[in-house]
Amino acid sequence: MPAASSTFDYEAALADCAKGDRAALHRIYQHESRRLLGVALRIVRDRARAEDVLHDAFMNLWTKAASFDATRGEGRGWIHSIVRNQALSAVRTSGREVSADEDAIAAIEAEAVANAAPMAEAFEINADLGRLDECLERLDTAKRNSILLAYVDGCSHGEIAQRLNAPLGSVKAWVRRGLLSLRECMA
């Protein structure tokens, strides 16, 4: 059974991947694949495409592990950004979006967690999500909406500016400041 995410050393695992240690990549996959599949699924909205995105993202993680810089952020966040960027690229290159209703996506995500995650890990995930929800509620509306559009809906800064009818520079500042506030709140 994998250890809780808070005790897993992502930075060390990435360093081991950079040295060619396949077992390190497998450990990362064991600890994060369910969450990462949820990230991909939320963006591409199709289970098969999300699985392809996850596969491609792990291939990128393997080949780019040496480029990870711990001074610029945490390993877990870097891994999640690879998956997010891979999913966004998949949506952009496909030229179309596959629609799925929110209830179906929620059911798939719930089934994945229920079938694969031990109860302790499921509790940890729910606790983290609860804390994240509380931290998001503390943000002002513009920052919260900008972050949700970027990280939940996968919108670019330009798309967010259009949706919120706001200047691009303001949107970039809202996302940056909102993320800083979330980081402080979650710590």
Rosetta constraint file for C-alpha pairs under 8 A:
AtomPair CA 2 CA 30 HARMONIC 7.01 0.50
AtomPair CA 2 CA 31 HARMONIC 6.45 0.50
AtomPair CA 3 CA 7 HARMONIC 6.53 0.50
AtomPair CA 3 CA 8 HARMONIC 6.52 0.50
AtomPair CA 3 CA 31 HARMONIC 7.88 0.50
AtomPair CA 4 CA 8 HARMONIC 6.61 0.50
AtomPair CA 4 CA 121 HARMONIC 6.35 0.50
AtomPair CA 4 CA 124 HARMONIC 7.92 0.50
AtomPair CA 5 CA 31 HARMONIC 6.79 0.50
AtomPair CA 8 CA 31 HARMONIC 7.98 0.50
AtomPair CA 9 CA 13 HARMONIC 6.33 0.50
AtomPair CA 10 CA 14 HARMONIC 6.08 0.50
AtomPair CA 10 CA 28 HARMONIC 7.27 0.50
AtomPair CA 10 CA 74 HARMONIC 7.83 0.50
AtomPair CA 10 CA 75 HARMONIC 5.10 0.50
AtomPair CA 10 CA 76 HARMONIC 5.91 0.50
AtomPair CA 11 CA 15 HARMONIC 6.19 0.50
AtomPair CA 11 CA 70 HARMONIC 6.98 0.50
AtomPair CA 11 CA 74 HARMONIC 7.20 0.50
AtomPair CA 11 CA 75 HARMONIC 5.02 0.50
AtomPair CA 11 CA 76 HARMONIC 7.85 0.50
AtomPair CA 12 CA 16 HARMONIC 6.15 0.50
AtomPair CA 13 CA 17 HARMONIC 6.19 0.50
AtomPair CA 13 CA 24 HARMONIC 5.15 0.50
AtomPair CA 13 CA 25 HARMONIC 7.10 0.50
AtomPair CA 13 CA 27 HARMONIC 7.58 0.50
AtomPair CA 13 CA 28 HARMONIC 6.98 0.50
AtomPair CA 14 CA 18 HARMONIC 6.20 0.50
AtomPair CA 14 CA 24 HARMONIC 7.22 0.50
AtomPair CA 14 CA 25 HARMONIC 7.63 0.50
AtomPair CA 14 CA 65 HARMONIC 5.62 0.50
AtomPair CA 14 CA 66 HARMONIC 7.59 0.50
AtomPair CA 14 CA 68 HARMONIC 7.42 0.50
AtomPair CA 14 CA 75 HARMONIC 7.22 0.50
AtomPair CA 15 CA 19 HARMONIC 6.51 0.50
AtomPair CA 15 CA 65 HARMONIC 6.89 0.50
AtomPair CA 15 CA 66 HARMONIC 6.88 0.50
AtomPair CA 16 CA 20 HARMONIC 6.54 0.50
AtomPair CA 16 CA 21 HARMONIC 5.35 0.50
AtomPair CA 16 CA 24 HARMONIC 5.96 0.50
AtomPair CA 17 CA 21 HARMONIC 4.93 0.50
AtomPair CA 17 CA 22 HARMONIC 6.42 0.50
AtomPair CA 17 CA 24 HARMONIC 5.72 0.50
AtomPair CA 17 CA 25 HARMONIC 6.01 0.50
AtomPair CA 17 CA 62 HARMONIC 6.22 0.50
AtomPair CA 17 CA 65 HARMONIC 6.00 0.50
AtomPair CA 17 CA 66 HARMONIC 7.68 0.50
AtomPair CA 18 CA 62 HARMONIC 7.22 0.50
AtomPair CA 18 CA 63 HARMONIC 7.71 0.50
AtomPair CA 18 CA 64 HARMONIC 7.56 0.50
AtomPair CA 18 CA 65 HARMONIC 4.88 0.50
AtomPair CA 18 CA 66 HARMONIC 4.59 0.50
AtomPair CA 19 CA 66 HARMONIC 7.90 0.50
AtomPair CA 21 CA 25 HARMONIC 7.11 0.50
AtomPair CA 22 CA 26 HARMONIC 6.38 0.50
AtomPair CA 23 CA 27 HARMONIC 6.18 0.50
AtomPair CA 24 CA 28 HARMONIC 6.33 0.50
AtomPair CA 25 CA 29 HARMONIC 6.21 0.50
AtomPair CA 25 CA 58 HARMONIC 7.97 0.50
AtomPair CA 25 CA 62 HARMONIC 7.01 0.50
AtomPair CA 26 CA 30 HARMONIC 6.16 0.50
AtomPair CA 27 CA 31 HARMONIC 6.29 0.50
AtomPair CA 28 CA 32 HARMONIC 5.99 0.50
AtomPair CA 28 CA 33 HARMONIC 7.66 0.50
AtomPair CA 29 CA 33 HARMONIC 4.97 0.50
AtomPair CA 32 CA 36 HARMONIC 5.95 0.50
AtomPair CA 33 CA 37 HARMONIC 5.87 0.50
AtomPair CA 33 CA 54 HARMONIC 7.85 0.50
AtomPair CA 34 CA 38 HARMONIC 6.37 0.50
AtomPair CA 34 CA 112 HARMONIC 6.91 0.50
AtomPair CA 34 CA 113 HARMONIC 7.06 0.50
AtomPair CA 34 CA 116 HARMONIC 7.95 0.50
AtomPair CA 35 CA 39 HARMONIC 6.39 0.50
AtomPair CA 36 CA 40 HARMONIC 6.26 0.50
AtomPair CA 36 CA 54 HARMONIC 7.04 0.50
AtomPair CA 36 CA 80 HARMONIC 6.61 0.50
AtomPair CA 36 CA 83 HARMONIC 6.67 0.50
AtomPair CA 37 CA 41 HARMONIC 5.91 0.50
AtomPair CA 37 CA 50 HARMONIC 6.30 0.50
AtomPair CA 37 CA 51 HARMONIC 6.69 0.50
AtomPair CA 37 CA 54 HARMONIC 6.28 0.50
AtomPair CA 38 CA 42 HARMONIC 6.00 0.50
AtomPair CA 38 CA 109 HARMONIC 6.30 0.50
AtomPair CA 39 CA 43 HARMONIC 6.62 0.50
AtomPair CA 39 CA 80 HARMONIC 7.95 0.50
AtomPair CA 39 CA 83 HARMONIC 7.36 0.50
AtomPair CA 39 CA 84 HARMONIC 6.62 0.50
AtomPair CA 40 CA 44 HARMONIC 6.06 0.50
AtomPair CA 40 CA 45 HARMONIC 7.78 0.50
AtomPair CA 40 CA 50 HARMONIC 5.01 0.50
AtomPair CA 40 CA 51 HARMONIC 7.80 0.50
AtomPair CA 40 CA 53 HARMONIC 6.63 0.50
AtomPair CA 40 CA 54 HARMONIC 6.92 0.50
AtomPair CA 40 CA 83 HARMONIC 6.58 0.50
AtomPair CA 40 CA 84 HARMONIC 6.38 0.50
AtomPair CA 40 CA 87 HARMONIC 5.48 0.50
AtomPair CA 41 CA 45 HARMONIC 4.97 0.50
AtomPair CA 41 CA 46 HARMONIC 6.07 0.50
AtomPair CA 41 CA 47 HARMONIC 6.13 0.50
AtomPair CA 41 CA 49 HARMONIC 7.81 0.50
AtomPair CA 41 CA 50 HARMONIC 4.96 0.50
AtomPair CA 41 CA 105 HARMONIC 7.65 0.50
AtomPair CA 42 CA 105 HARMONIC 7.52 0.50
AtomPair CA 42 CA 152 HARMONIC 6.86 0.50
AtomPair CA 42 CA 153 HARMONIC 7.29 0.50
AtomPair CA 43 CA 84 HARMONIC 7.80 0.50
AtomPair CA 43 CA 87 HARMONIC 6.24 0.50
AtomPair CA 43 CA 88 HARMONIC 6.82 0.50
AtomPair CA 43 CA 91 HARMONIC 7.70 0.50
AtomPair CA 43 CA 152 HARMONIC 7.20 0.50
AtomPair CA 43 CA 153 HARMONIC 6.18 0.50
AtomPair CA 43 CA 154 HARMONIC 5.97 0.50
AtomPair CA 44 CA 49 HARMONIC 6.68 0.50
AtomPair CA 44 CA 50 HARMONIC 6.19 0.50
AtomPair CA 44 CA 87 HARMONIC 6.21 0.50
AtomPair CA 44 CA 88 HARMONIC 7.50 0.50
AtomPair CA 44 CA 90 HARMONIC 7.32 0.50
AtomPair CA 44 CA 91 HARMONIC 6.02 0.50
AtomPair CA 44 CA 97 HARMONIC 6.99 0.50
AtomPair CA 44 CA 98 HARMONIC 7.07 0.50
AtomPair CA 45 CA 49 HARMONIC 7.86 0.50
AtomPair CA 45 CA 50 HARMONIC 7.34 0.50
AtomPair CA 45 CA 97 HARMONIC 7.64 0.50
AtomPair CA 45 CA 98 HARMONIC 6.02 0.50
AtomPair CA 45 CA 99 HARMONIC 6.18 0.50
AtomPair CA 45 CA 100 HARMONIC 6.00 0.50
AtomPair CA 45 CA 105 HARMONIC 7.46 0.50
AtomPair CA 46 CA 50 HARMONIC 5.99 0.50
AtomPair CA 46 CA 98 HARMONIC 6.43 0.50
AtomPair CA 46 CA 99 HARMONIC 7.70 0.50
AtomPair CA 46 CA 100 HARMONIC 7.25 0.50
AtomPair CA 47 CA 51 HARMONIC 6.20 0.50
AtomPair CA 48 CA 52 HARMONIC 6.34 0.50
AtomPair CA 49 CA 53 HARMONIC 6.08 0.50
AtomPair CA 50 CA 54 HARMONIC 6.13 0.50
AtomPair CA 50 CA 87 HARMONIC 7.33 0.50
AtomPair CA 51 CA 55 HARMONIC 6.22 0.50
AtomPair CA 52 CA 56 HARMONIC 6.16 0.50
AtomPair CA 53 CA 57 HARMONIC 5.92 0.50
AtomPair CA 53 CA 83 HARMONIC 7.07 0.50
AtomPair CA 53 CA 86 HARMONIC 6.09 0.50
AtomPair CA 53 CA 87 HARMONIC 5.74 0.50
AtomPair CA 53 CA 90 HARMONIC 7.19 0.50
AtomPair CA 54 CA 58 HARMONIC 6.18 0.50
AtomPair CA 54 CA 83 HARMONIC 6.40 0.50
AtomPair CA 54 CA 86 HARMONIC 7.99 0.50
AtomPair CA 55 CA 59 HARMONIC 6.35 0.50
AtomPair CA 56 CA 60 HARMONIC 6.24 0.50
AtomPair CA 56 CA 86 HARMONIC 7.36 0.50
AtomPair CA 57 CA 61 HARMONIC 6.02 0.50
AtomPair CA 57 CA 82 HARMONIC 6.06 0.50
AtomPair CA 57 CA 83 HARMONIC 5.23 0.50
AtomPair CA 57 CA 86 HARMONIC 6.01 0.50
AtomPair CA 58 CA 62 HARMONIC 6.09 0.50
AtomPair CA 58 CA 83 HARMONIC 7.92 0.50
AtomPair CA 59 CA 63 HARMONIC 6.34 0.50
AtomPair CA 60 CA 64 HARMONIC 5.78 0.50
AtomPair CA 60 CA 82 HARMONIC 7.57 0.50
AtomPair CA 61 CA 65 HARMONIC 5.47 0.50
AtomPair CA 61 CA 79 HARMONIC 7.09 0.50
AtomPair CA 61 CA 82 HARMONIC 7.11 0.50
AtomPair CA 64 CA 68 HARMONIC 7.22 0.50
AtomPair CA 68 CA 75 HARMONIC 7.52 0.50
AtomPair CA 68 CA 78 HARMONIC 7.48 0.50
AtomPair CA 69 CA 73 HARMONIC 7.11 0.50
AtomPair CA 70 CA 74 HARMONIC 5.94 0.50
AtomPair CA 70 CA 75 HARMONIC 6.77 0.50
AtomPair CA 73 CA 77 HARMONIC 7.01 0.50
AtomPair CA 73 CA 78 HARMONIC 7.07 0.50
AtomPair CA 74 CA 78 HARMONIC 6.36 0.50
AtomPair CA 75 CA 79 HARMONIC 6.20 0.50
AtomPair CA 76 CA 80 HARMONIC 6.25 0.50
AtomPair CA 77 CA 81 HARMONIC 6.10 0.50
AtomPair CA 78 CA 82 HARMONIC 6.37 0.50
AtomPair CA 79 CA 83 HARMONIC 6.62 0.50
AtomPair CA 80 CA 84 HARMONIC 6.11 0.50
AtomPair CA 81 CA 85 HARMONIC 5.90 0.50
AtomPair CA 82 CA 86 HARMONIC 6.04 0.50
AtomPair CA 83 CA 87 HARMONIC 6.10 0.50
AtomPair CA 84 CA 88 HARMONIC 6.18 0.50
AtomPair CA 84 CA 154 HARMONIC 7.85 0.50
AtomPair CA 85 CA 89 HARMONIC 6.08 0.50
AtomPair CA 86 CA 90 HARMONIC 6.19 0.50
AtomPair CA 87 CA 91 HARMONIC 6.35 0.50
AtomPair CA 88 CA 92 HARMONIC 6.18 0.50
AtomPair CA 88 CA 154 HARMONIC 6.52 0.50
AtomPair CA 89 CA 93 HARMONIC 5.97 0.50
AtomPair CA 90 CA 94 HARMONIC 6.00 0.50
AtomPair CA 91 CA 95 HARMONIC 6.71 0.50
AtomPair CA 91 CA 96 HARMONIC 6.81 0.50
AtomPair CA 91 CA 97 HARMONIC 6.43 0.50
AtomPair CA 92 CA 96 HARMONIC 7.62 0.50
AtomPair CA 100 CA 104 HARMONIC 6.69 0.50
AtomPair CA 100 CA 105 HARMONIC 6.94 0.50
AtomPair CA 101 CA 105 HARMONIC 6.65 0.50
AtomPair CA 102 CA 106 HARMONIC 6.09 0.50
AtomPair CA 103 CA 107 HARMONIC 6.08 0.50
AtomPair CA 104 CA 108 HARMONIC 6.23 0.50
AtomPair CA 105 CA 109 HARMONIC 6.15 0.50
AtomPair CA 106 CA 110 HARMONIC 5.97 0.50
AtomPair CA 107 CA 111 HARMONIC 6.02 0.50
AtomPair CA 108 CA 112 HARMONIC 6.20 0.50
AtomPair CA 109 CA 113 HARMONIC 6.33 0.50
AtomPair CA 110 CA 114 HARMONIC 5.98 0.50
AtomPair CA 111 CA 115 HARMONIC 5.88 0.50
AtomPair CA 112 CA 116 HARMONIC 5.88 0.50
AtomPair CA 112 CA 117 HARMONIC 7.66 0.50
AtomPair CA 113 CA 117 HARMONIC 5.13 0.50
AtomPair CA 113 CA 122 HARMONIC 6.86 0.50
AtomPair CA 114 CA 118 HARMONIC 7.96 0.50
AtomPair CA 114 CA 122 HARMONIC 7.84 0.50
AtomPair CA 117 CA 121 HARMONIC 6.05 0.50
AtomPair CA 117 CA 122 HARMONIC 5.90 0.50
AtomPair CA 118 CA 122 HARMONIC 6.19 0.50
AtomPair CA 119 CA 123 HARMONIC 6.05 0.50
AtomPair CA 120 CA 124 HARMONIC 6.24 0.50
AtomPair CA 121 CA 125 HARMONIC 6.17 0.50
AtomPair CA 122 CA 126 HARMONIC 6.22 0.50
AtomPair CA 123 CA 127 HARMONIC 6.06 0.50
AtomPair CA 124 CA 128 HARMONIC 6.11 0.50
AtomPair CA 125 CA 129 HARMONIC 6.11 0.50
AtomPair CA 126 CA 130 HARMONIC 6.02 0.50
AtomPair CA 127 CA 131 HARMONIC 6.22 0.50
AtomPair CA 128 CA 132 HARMONIC 6.06 0.50
AtomPair CA 129 CA 133 HARMONIC 6.05 0.50
AtomPair CA 130 CA 134 HARMONIC 6.29 0.50
AtomPair CA 131 CA 135 HARMONIC 6.17 0.50
AtomPair CA 131 CA 186 HARMONIC 6.87 0.50
AtomPair CA 132 CA 136 HARMONIC 6.04 0.50
AtomPair CA 132 CA 182 HARMONIC 7.67 0.50
AtomPair CA 132 CA 186 HARMONIC 6.86 0.50
AtomPair CA 133 CA 137 HARMONIC 6.22 0.50
AtomPair CA 134 CA 138 HARMONIC 6.61 0.50
AtomPair CA 135 CA 139 HARMONIC 6.97 0.50
AtomPair CA 135 CA 182 HARMONIC 6.00 0.50
AtomPair CA 135 CA 185 HARMONIC 5.92 0.50
AtomPair CA 135 CA 186 HARMONIC 7.08 0.50
AtomPair CA 136 CA 144 HARMONIC 6.10 0.50
AtomPair CA 136 CA 182 HARMONIC 7.01 0.50
AtomPair CA 137 CA 144 HARMONIC 7.59 0.50
AtomPair CA 139 CA 143 HARMONIC 6.18 0.50
AtomPair CA 139 CA 144 HARMONIC 5.66 0.50
AtomPair CA 139 CA 178 HARMONIC 6.83 0.50
AtomPair CA 139 CA 181 HARMONIC 7.65 0.50
AtomPair CA 140 CA 144 HARMONIC 6.16 0.50
AtomPair CA 141 CA 145 HARMONIC 5.92 0.50
AtomPair CA 142 CA 146 HARMONIC 6.05 0.50
AtomPair CA 142 CA 174 HARMONIC 6.74 0.50
AtomPair CA 143 CA 147 HARMONIC 6.15 0.50
AtomPair CA 143 CA 171 HARMONIC 7.96 0.50
AtomPair CA 143 CA 174 HARMONIC 4.69 0.50
AtomPair CA 143 CA 175 HARMONIC 5.94 0.50
AtomPair CA 143 CA 177 HARMONIC 7.48 0.50
AtomPair CA 143 CA 178 HARMONIC 5.26 0.50
AtomPair CA 144 CA 148 HARMONIC 6.14 0.50
AtomPair CA 144 CA 178 HARMONIC 6.91 0.50
AtomPair CA 145 CA 149 HARMONIC 6.01 0.50
AtomPair CA 146 CA 150 HARMONIC 6.14 0.50
AtomPair CA 146 CA 160 HARMONIC 6.44 0.50
AtomPair CA 146 CA 171 HARMONIC 6.58 0.50
AtomPair CA 146 CA 174 HARMONIC 6.61 0.50
AtomPair CA 146 CA 175 HARMONIC 5.81 0.50
AtomPair CA 147 CA 151 HARMONIC 5.94 0.50
AtomPair CA 147 CA 152 HARMONIC 7.81 0.50
AtomPair CA 147 CA 174 HARMONIC 7.87 0.50
AtomPair CA 147 CA 175 HARMONIC 5.49 0.50
AtomPair CA 147 CA 178 HARMONIC 7.00 0.50
AtomPair CA 147 CA 179 HARMONIC 7.49 0.50
AtomPair CA 148 CA 152 HARMONIC 5.13 0.50
AtomPair CA 148 CA 153 HARMONIC 6.78 0.50
AtomPair CA 149 CA 153 HARMONIC 4.92 0.50
AtomPair CA 149 CA 154 HARMONIC 6.30 0.50
AtomPair CA 149 CA 155 HARMONIC 5.64 0.50
AtomPair CA 149 CA 160 HARMONIC 6.50 0.50
AtomPair CA 150 CA 154 HARMONIC 4.82 0.50
AtomPair CA 150 CA 155 HARMONIC 4.66 0.50
AtomPair CA 150 CA 156 HARMONIC 6.24 0.50
AtomPair CA 150 CA 157 HARMONIC 7.28 0.50
AtomPair CA 150 CA 160 HARMONIC 7.24 0.50
AtomPair CA 151 CA 155 HARMONIC 7.40 0.50
AtomPair CA 155 CA 159 HARMONIC 5.62 0.50
AtomPair CA 155 CA 160 HARMONIC 6.10 0.50
AtomPair CA 156 CA 160 HARMONIC 6.24 0.50
AtomPair CA 157 CA 161 HARMONIC 6.17 0.50
AtomPair CA 157 CA 168 HARMONIC 6.68 0.50
AtomPair CA 157 CA 171 HARMONIC 6.48 0.50
AtomPair CA 157 CA 172 HARMONIC 6.41 0.50
AtomPair CA 158 CA 162 HARMONIC 6.33 0.50
AtomPair CA 158 CA 168 HARMONIC 6.19 0.50
AtomPair CA 159 CA 163 HARMONIC 6.20 0.50
AtomPair CA 160 CA 164 HARMONIC 5.97 0.50
AtomPair CA 160 CA 171 HARMONIC 7.01 0.50
AtomPair CA 161 CA 165 HARMONIC 5.53 0.50
AtomPair CA 161 CA 166 HARMONIC 4.90 0.50
AtomPair CA 161 CA 167 HARMONIC 5.91 0.50
AtomPair CA 161 CA 168 HARMONIC 5.35 0.50
AtomPair CA 161 CA 171 HARMONIC 6.03 0.50
AtomPair CA 162 CA 166 HARMONIC 6.73 0.50
AtomPair CA 166 CA 170 HARMONIC 6.82 0.50
AtomPair CA 166 CA 171 HARMONIC 6.85 0.50
AtomPair CA 167 CA 171 HARMONIC 6.50 0.50
AtomPair CA 168 CA 172 HARMONIC 6.31 0.50
AtomPair CA 169 CA 173 HARMONIC 6.22 0.50
AtomPair CA 170 CA 174 HARMONIC 6.05 0.50
AtomPair CA 171 CA 175 HARMONIC 6.19 0.50
AtomPair CA 172 CA 176 HARMONIC 6.17 0.50
AtomPair CA 173 CA 177 HARMONIC 5.90 0.50
AtomPair CA 174 CA 178 HARMONIC 5.67 0.50
AtomPair CA 175 CA 179 HARMONIC 6.02 0.50
AtomPair CA 176 CA 180 HARMONIC 6.34 0.50
AtomPair CA 177 CA 181 HARMONIC 6.22 0.50
AtomPair CA 178 CA 182 HARMONIC 6.13 0.50
AtomPair CA 179 CA 183 HARMONIC 6.06 0.50
AtomPair CA 180 CA 184 HARMONIC 6.32 0.50
AtomPair CA 181 CA 185 HARMONIC 6.14 0.50
AtomPair CA 182 CA 186 HARMONIC 5.96 0.50
AtomPair CA 183 CA 187 HARMONIC 6.16 0.50
